[in-house]
Amino acid sequence: MLDEHRLKGVVFHGFIGSKQQADEALRRGYYLSFGERTFRSPKSMEAMRAIPIDHLFLETDESHVAIEDIYSKASEILALPKNMLEYIINENFKHICG
């Protein structure tokens, strides 16, 4: 359905899926947004580690966990300093919304 439209950016909110599903979304130029449930799913953590950082978003919509906690956990998983992760995600936001 998305192929029928010219969209500046598509974000898969609350992505819970495999690396193969992530690869298909990325092949189409889509972004993936990960939240608290990601950290309970080994396949979703594998997908998070595998995607290009310039197609990553983080979120808290599915839980009451503070966004700072999501960034801290993702920072550990991705082996990136938290401030760098925050900067990159802000740039991703500006790319599709700015």
C-alpha positions in Angstrom: 0.0 0.0 0.0 2.8 2.4 0.9 4.4 1.9 -2.6 1.5 3.7 -4.1 2.3 7.0 -2.4 5.3 9.4 -2.5 6.0 10.0 1.2 8.9 11.9 2.6 9.3 9.5 5.4 7.6 6.4 6.8 8.3 5.3 10.4 7.3 1.9 11.6 6.1 2.8 15.1 6.7 0.3 17.9 8.7 -2.0 15.6 8.8 -5.6 17.0 10.2 -7.8 14.3 13.1 -9.7 13.0 16.2 -8.5 11.2 14.7 -9.8 7.9 11.6 -7.7 8.4 13.7 -4.7 9.3 15.8 -5.3 6.2 12.7 -5.2 4.0 11.5 -2.0 5.5 15.0 -0.4 5.2 15.2 -1.6 1.5 12.2 0.6 0.9 13.8 3.6 2.7 11.6 3.4 5.8 12.5 4.2 9.4 12.1 2.0 12.4 11.1 3.2 15.9 11.9 1.0 18.9 10.5 1.3 22.4 10.5 -0.5 25.7 9.2 -3.8 24.3 12.3 -4.1 22.1 14.4 -4.9 25.1 12.3 -8.0 25.9 12.6 -9.4 22.4 16.0 -10.8 21.3 15.0 -10.7 17.6 14.0 -7.0 17.9 17.3 -6.2 19.6 19.1 -7.9 16.8 17.2 -5.9 14.3 18.0 -2.7 16.2 21.7 -3.5 16.2 21.6 -4.3 12.4 19.9 -1.2 11.0 21.7 1.9 9.9 21.6 4.5 12.7 20.3 7.1 10.2 17.0 5.1 10.1 16.4 4.8 13.8 14.0 6.3 16.2 13.2 5.6 19.8 9.9 6.0 21.6 7.9 5.6 24.9 4.4 5.6 23.6 3.8 1.9 24.5 4.8 2.3 28.2 5.3 4.6 31.1 9.1 4.3 30.9 10.9 7.6 30.7 12.5 8.4 27.3 15.8 8.9 29.0 15.7 5.2 30.1 15.0 4.1 26.5 17.9 6.1 25.3 20.2 4.7 28.0 19.3 1.1 27.2 19.5 1.7 23.4 22.9 3.3 24.0 24.1 0.2 25.7 22.8 -2.1 23.0 24.2 -0.1 20.2 27.5 0.7 22.0 27.1 4.4 21.3 27.4 7.3 23.7 23.9 8.5 24.7 24.6 12.1 23.6 25.6 10.8 20.2 22.5 8.7 19.9 20.3 11.7 20.9 22.0 13.8 18.2 21.6 11.2 15.5 17.9 10.7 16.2 17.3 14.4 16.3 18.9 14.6 12.8 16.7 11.8 11.6 13.7 13.7 12.9 14.8 16.9 11.1 15.4 14.9 7.9 11.8 13.6 7.6 9.9 16.4 9.4 12.1 19.5 8.9 
